[in-house]
Amino acid sequence: MNEETVVDEISRKESVVSESAVLVGVFLSDRNQELVPLEELGGLAEAAGTQVVGKLTQRREAPNAATYLGKGKVQELAALAHSEMADVIFFDNDLSPGQTRNLEEATGLKVLDRTELILDIFASRAKTHEARLAVELAQLEYQMPRLKRMWTHLSRQTQGGVGLRGPGEKQLEVDRRLAEKRITDLRKQLRAIEHRRQREVAARRAQMTVSLVGYTNAGKSTLLNALTGSDVFTKDQLFATLDTRTRRWQLPGWGPVLLSDTVGFIRDLPHHLIASFRATLEEARQANLLLHVADASHPAVLEQIAAAYQVLEELGIQQKELLLVLNKIDALPDRIRVDGLLNRYPNAIPISARSGQGMANLAVAVSKALSRSFMEIDVEMGVDNGRLLAYLAAHGEVLSKTFHDSRMVVHCRISQHFISRMETDGVAIRLRESDEFKTPDLGR
């Protein structure tokens, strides 16, 4: 076994913190080039704790099968990386195992593609047990097809002992078997966490829930703090936080609702991460309303909004009631850009979570959105059904009560969300048509 090669392989698995990096981007003809090439990759590199010392880009019709870059660009990359004394090379593309191997051989440096860099950031930011399990699962699923490349330097093992002499199991086969077992265990643990999270979220259905979603670093945590008076960690950095936080929001003109912050999205978010963080995103799937927070000051805000919608679609929650919130308008020099965004998204709410601008309008919009599920109904029940009467008073607005012998009819306005949870034994519910409130199908 080559000891130097083993050390190299071990170093690949270490974090990229405190290293210097060269950024590489290949822009294919079927994709629009970013307004500022490699800007987001630079943000990811900074989030990973590295210092960017060089950049290289190339536009191609299709990626080179062997190295993604063209042959001349690979030589240019090697010269740039060594002249800048770089430790690692980050690609803003997803590379195949063979492409990574060939690039590392050509440059003599560690090469990480976009997915591996994001996984490295998530691994360094994971604080809770659930987040650590999700990241480990995503990393193992990413590394499985790359195990062959990582162990080509090992020959067959020999196992000592009577009857066990001779060629043994390849290290690749041992590692693959161990990785598959660990993946199975992690999936089982995360399924248990997801089921527990579903029960926890279901237990809170006595209250309306609002979930913050959107591109990473759009200001979701800052908005959560501004609306609820909490002090969750915030930082002007991609993926500053990974865990879901839920706080009580006293919504003006409405009452208390539960407001949840979720992990940020990013374009081309690795599929492994989406699958692994399903439990973390349970709050968003079960929410009565989604607030899609976008950074209005970012030059690529339209692309970021589209990327967030794509992730919501992959999660199967794109059909939920949603309000687009254009945050950070205080960072814009004038109203021209805001007006342009409002022309494209006329129902969006421009705000600044940091300065408080537009927050009252946001509260009004959320109240109206939550009220759209309300309806006027007549509930006929026994006069001794104090439990249901208290439920209607707590979760809706009792408009009148009429009595007929041992029965009473309560005319009230209440959300469909709470009607679906009513105990209906011995109870009759009739809908009232109203010009102001839409009457959705109860599904009865």
Number of C-alpha atoms within 10 A of each C-alpha: 8 8 9 9 14 14 10 13 15 11 12 15 10 9 16 23 16 12 15 20 26 27 23 22 21 22 20 14 11 9 7 9 14 13 9 9 17 20 12 16 21 20 16 22 26 18 23 25 17 21 19 21 16 18 18 17 17 12 14 15 10 14 16 12 12 17 20 23 23 18 12 8 15 17 15 13 24 19 13 18 25 14 11 14 14 20 20 22 24 23 24 22 18 16 22 15 16 14 18 22 18 16 24 18 12 14 20 14 18 22 24 24 17 21 22 20 22 23 20 22 24 25 20 17 19 18 13 10 8 18 22 16 21 26 23 20 25 25 21 18 17 18 17 14 13 16 18 16 14 19 17 10 14 14 14 12 12 13 13 10 7 6 7 10 10 11 11 13 13 15 18 18 13 10 15 17 12 12 18 14 12 15 20 12 14 19 16 12 14 21 15 13 16 19 13 13 17 16 11 13 16 13 10 11 16 14 16 19 24 24 27 28 26 30 27 25 23 28 25 28 26 21 23 24 19 18 19 16 13 15 11 13 10 15 12 12 15 22 22 19 23 19 19 18 17 18 17 17 21 16 18 12 9 14 12 14 16 20 25 25 28 23 23 24 24 22 16 14 17 17 13 18 21 19 15 24 22 18 24 23 23 20 27 26 21 18 22 21 21 27 23 22 29 26 27 26 18 16 13 14 17 14 16 22 21 14 19 25 19 18 21 20 12 13 16 11 17 16 8 15 15 20 19 19 23 26 26 22 23 18 12 13 9 10 11 10 15 16 13 11 17 15 11 11 13 11 12 19 19 26 24 22 23 15 12 13 16 16 18 12 13 18 18 14 16 19 16 13 17 18 17 16 18 22 22 24 22 20 21 21 22 18 14 11 13 11 9 17 16 12 14 21 14 12 17 18 14 19 13 10 13 10 13 10 7 9 14 18 20 19 22 19 21 21 18 19 18 18 18 12 10 13 11 14 7 9 15 11 15 11 15 15 12 11 6 10 15 15 18 12 8 10 5 4
